[in-house]
Amino acid sequence: MNKTMVNRRLTTKNMAIIALLGALTAVLGMTPLGFIPIGPTRATIMHIPVIVGSIAYGPVVGGFVGLIFGISSLVNALVNMTPVSFVFLNPLVSILPRVLIGIGTYYAYQGVKSIGGPRTRGLLLAICTGVLAYLGYGSYKTALEANWLNLGINIILIVLTLYIAYVAMTKYLDQSFEVVLAAAIGTIINTFGVLTMIYLLYGGEFVAALGQNADMAKKIIFSIALVNGLPECIIAIILVTNVVNKIREMK
């Protein structure tokens, strides 16, 4: 990526970007827009602005957008109480992992850039093929259920995935793989970071609030991480790669 895209200082431009992406994150967190159907399930997209800010504008922007994401999660837990909201009242659960998304994604992106080479194109195509298979199965399931809205969304995601592969092969070559992998890593930081903190601080209480056996806390919490992690990685790969590509075109 062009080095001019990334700025580690808190400039006026970066503050405006933080405000924009932070507001978007807060809206996604406070409304149903933060979840979209993907494949046979639903996935959160609340962490997407954090990852985009981190990759495109650096760890300072990503970290601050992550901070806004975390604060909005804490506020949402206060305003919309559920049986498990109490865990998000602790900043170590609601805020810390979200700040780490912005920082960790940037350095993951920089690390992946050092791989380079033609072999990454094959890996990218393999990832896109896996995503298409998941979305194809989801489209089949939603078609059987006559859920036309979800089917339409899955078809749009399939088109965007094909576009990622096309752009990667014709315009940005190896650079798309860097964004794809960084987006997935940022998502993993969010999903596993939050659930790991929940397990360490509130494992038994959290699982009991879900109506499950508290003695199975570790198994249940990390099962949730695995079940949620895959669709969230897929949606991050699709949306982040397309958004970052558009940002590149504006530079």
TIMAR-710023 format. One record per residue (C-alpha): residue number from 1; residue in three letters; x, y, z. Coordinates in steps of 0.2 Angstrom, whole numbers, plus 5000, padded with zeros to 4 digits. Example, Ala and Ser with C-alpha at 12.3 -4.5 7.8 and 13.67 -1.06 7.14 Angstrom:
BEGIN
     k     r   east   north     up
     1   ALA   5062    4978   5039
     2   SER   5068    4995   5036
***
This chain:
BEGIN
     k     r   east   north     up
     1   MET   5000    5000   5000
     2   ASN   5006    5018   4996
     3   LYS   5015    5024   5012
     4   THR   5006    5040   5011
     5   MET   4990    5031   5016
     6   VAL   4997    5027   5033
     7   ASN   5001    5041   5046
     8   ARG   5005    5036   5064
     9   ARG   5002    5054   5070
    10   LEU   4986    5061   5076
    11   THR   4984    5075   5063
    12   THR   4968    5085   5059
    13   LYS   4964    5073   5045
    14   ASN   4966    5058   5056
    15   MET   4955    5066   5069
    16   ALA   4941    5068   5056
    17   ILE   4943    5050   5050
    18   ILE   4942    5044   5068
    19   ALA   4926    5054   5071
    20   LEU   4918    5047   5055
    21   LEU   4923    5029   5057
    22   GLY   4919    5030   5076
    23   ALA   4902    5037   5073
    24   LEU   4899    5023   5060
    25   THR   4904    5010   5073
    26   ALA   4893    5018   5086
    27   VAL   4878    5017   5074
    28   LEU   4881    4999   5070
    29   GLY   4883    4995   5088
    30   MET   4867    5003   5093
    31   THR   4856    4997   5079
    32   PRO   4852    4981   5070
    33   LEU   4863    4986   5056
    34   GLY   4878    4979   5065
    35   PHE   4872    4962   5061
    36   ILE   4870    4955   5043
    37   PRO   4865    4937   5037
    38   ILE   4880    4928   5029
    39   GLY   4879    4910   5023
    40   PRO   4868    4901   5035
    41   THR   4871    4912   5050
    42   ARG   4872    4931   5055
    43   ALA   4888    4940   5058
    44   THR   4893    4957   5066
    45   ILE   4901    4970   5056
    46   MET   4904    4982   5071
    47   HIS   4923    4979   5070
    48   ILE   4924    4983   5052
    49   PRO   4927    5002   5053
    50   VAL   4941    4998   5066
    51   ILE   4950    4987   5054
    52   VAL   4948    4998   5039
    53   GLY   4955    5013   5049
    54   SER   4970    5003   5055
    55   ILE   4975    4996   5038
    56   ALA   4972    5012   5028
    57   TYR   4977    5026   5041
    58   GLY   4988    5017   5054
    59   PRO   4988    5011   5072
    60   VAL   4983    5028   5080
    61   VAL   4967    5029   5070
    62   GLY   4963    5011   5072
    63   GLY   4966    5012   5091
    64   PHE   4955    5027   5093
    65   VAL   4941    5020   5082
    66   GLY   4943    5004   5093
    67   LEU   4941    5014   5109
    68   ILE   4925    5022   5102
    69   PHE   4919    5004   5098
    70   GLY   4923    4998   5115
    71   ILE   4915    5013   5124
    72   SER   4899    5011   5113
    73   SER   4898    4993   5118
    74   LEU   4899    4998   5137
    75   VAL   4886    5011   5134
    76   ASN   4875    4999   5125
    77   ALA   4877    4986   5139
    78   LEU   4870    5000   5151
    79   VAL   4856    5005   5140
    80   ASN   4850    4989   5133
    81   MET   4852    4977   5148
    82   THR   4852    4958   5144
    83   PRO   4856    4943   5156
    84   VAL   4874    4944   5150
    85   SER   4876    4963   5149
    86   PHE   4885    4963   5165
    87   VAL   4901    4957   5157
    88   PHE   4902    4972   5145
    89   LEU   4902    4984   5160
    90   ASN   4920    4979   5163
    91   PRO   4931    4989   5152
    92   LEU   4943    4974   5151
    93   VAL   4930    4965   5141
    94   SER   4921    4979   5132
    95   ILE   4935    4991   5128
    96   LEU   4953    4983   5129
    97   PRO   4950    4970   5115
    98   ARG   4943    4983   5104
    99   VAL   4958    4995   5105
   100   LEU   4969    4980   5102
   101   ILE   4960    4977   5086
   102   GLY   4966    4994   5079
   103   ILE   4984    4991   5085
   104   GLY   4985    4973   5081
   105   THR   4978    4973   5064
   106   TYR   4990    4987   5058
   107   TYR   5005    4977   5063
   108   ALA   4998    4961   5056
   109   TYR   4996    4970   5040
   110   GLN   5014    4976   5040
   111   GLY   5020    4959   5044
   112   VAL   5010    4950   5030
   113   LYS   5017    4963   5018
   114   SER   5034    4955   5020
   115   ILE   5028    4938   5013
   116   GLY   5024    4945   4996
   117   GLY   5028    4934   4980
   118   PRO   5017    4925   4967
   119   ARG   5012    4911   4980
   120   THR   5001    4923   4989
   121   ARG   4990    4925   4974
   122   GLY   4986    4906   4975
   123   LEU   4983    4908   4993
   124   LEU   4971    4922   4990
   125   LEU   4962    4912   4977
   126   ALA   4960    4898   4989
   127   ILE   4953    4909   5002
   128   CYS   4941    4916   4990
   129   THR   4935    4899   4984
   130   GLY   4932    4894   5002
   131   VAL   4922    4910   5005
   132   LEU   4912    4907   4989
   133   ALA   4908    4889   4995
   134   TYR   4902    4895   5012
   135   LEU   4891    4908   5004
   136   GLY   4885    4896   4991
   137   TYR   4879    4884   5004
   138   GLY   4871    4899   5013
   139   SER   4862    4904   4998
   140   TYR   4855    4887   4995
   141   LYS   4849    4886   5013
   142   THR   4840    4903   5012
   143   ALA   4833    4899   4995
   144   LEU   4825    4883   5002
   145   GLU   4818    4893   5017
   146   ALA   4812    4906   5004
   147   ASN   4821    4920   5014
   148   TRP   4823    4931   4999
   149   LEU   4831    4946   5008
   150   ASN   4845    4935   5016
   151   LEU   4847    4926   4999
   152   GLY   4849    4943   4990
   153   ILE   4862    4949   5003
   154   ASN   4872    4932   5001
   155   ILE   4872    4935   4982
   156   ILE   4879    4952   4984
   157   LEU   4892    4945   4995
   158   ILE   4896    4932   4982
   159   VAL   4898    4946   4969
   160   LEU   4909    4956   4980
   161   THR   4920    4941   4983
   162   LEU   4922    4938   4965
   163   TYR   4927    4956   4963
   164   ILE   4940    4954   4976
   165   ALA   4948    4940   4966
   166   TYR   4946    4949   4950
   167   VAL   4954    4965   4957
   168   ALA   4968    4955   4965
   169   MET   4973    4947   4949
   170   THR   4972    4962   4937
   171   LYS   4976    4977   4948
   172   TYR   4983    4976   4965
   173   LEU   4991    4959   4963
   174   ASP   4999    4953   4979
   175   GLN   4993    4968   4989
   176   SER   4975    4961   4991
   177   PHE   4981    4946   5001
   178   GLU   4989    4957   5014
   179   VAL   4972    4966   5017
   180   VAL   4963    4949   5017
   181   LEU   4974    4941   5030
   182   ALA   4975    4957   5041
   183   ALA   4956    4958   5041
   184   ALA   4954    4940   5046
   185   ILE   4967    4943   5060
   186   GLY   4958    4959   5066
   187   THR   4942    4949   5067
   188   ILE   4950    4935   5077
   189   ILE   4958    4948   5089
   190   ASN   4940    4955   5092
   191   THR   4931    4938   5094
   192   PHE   4944    4929   5104
   193   GLY   4949    4944   5113
   194   VAL   4932    4948   5120
   195   LEU   4928    4930   5124
   196   THR   4944    4926   5132
   197   MET   4942    4940   5144
   198   ILE   4924    4935   5148
   199   TYR   4931    4917   5151
   200   LEU   4945    4923   5162
   201   LEU   4934    4936   5172
   202   TYR   4917    4929   5172
   203   GLY   4917    4911   5164
   204   GLY   4905    4902   5176
   205   GLU   4894    4917   5178
   206   PHE   4892    4921   5160
   207   VAL   4888    4903   5155
   208   ALA   4876    4902   5169
   209   ALA   4867    4918   5163
   210   LEU   4865    4909   5146
   211   GLY   4856    4895   5155
   212   GLN   4871    4882   5153
   213   ASN   4881    4872   5165
   214   ALA   4894    4883   5173
   215   ASP   4906    4868   5174
   216   MET   4907    4868   5155
   217   ALA   4912    4887   5154
   218   LYS   4928    4884   5144
   219   LYS   4920    4873   5131
   220   ILE   4905    4883   5129
   221   ILE   4914    4900   5128
   222   PHE   4926    4894   5115
   223   SER   4913    4885   5105
   224   ILE   4904    4902   5104
   225   ALA   4921    4909   5098
   226   LEU   4923    4896   5084
   227   VAL   4905    4897   5078
   228   ASN   4905    4916   5077
   229   GLY   4923    4918   5071
   230   LEU   4921    4910   5054
   231   PRO   4907    4921   5047
   232   GLU   4914    4936   5055
   233   CYS   4931    4933   5047
   234   ILE   4922    4930   5030
   235   ILE   4912    4946   5031
   236   ALA   4927    4956   5037
   237   ILE   4937    4949   5022
   238   ILE   4924    4954   5009
   239   LEU   4920    4971   5016
   240   VAL   4937    4977   5022
   241   THR   4946    4972   5006
   242   ASN   4933    4981   4995
   243   VAL   4933    4997   5005
   244   VAL   4952    4997   5006
   245   ASN   4953    4995   4987
   246   LYS   4941    5010   4985
   247   ILE   4952    5020   4997
   248   ARG   4967    5016   4986
   249   GLU   4958    5022   4971
   250   MET   4955    5039   4979
   251   LYS   4973    5041   4983
***
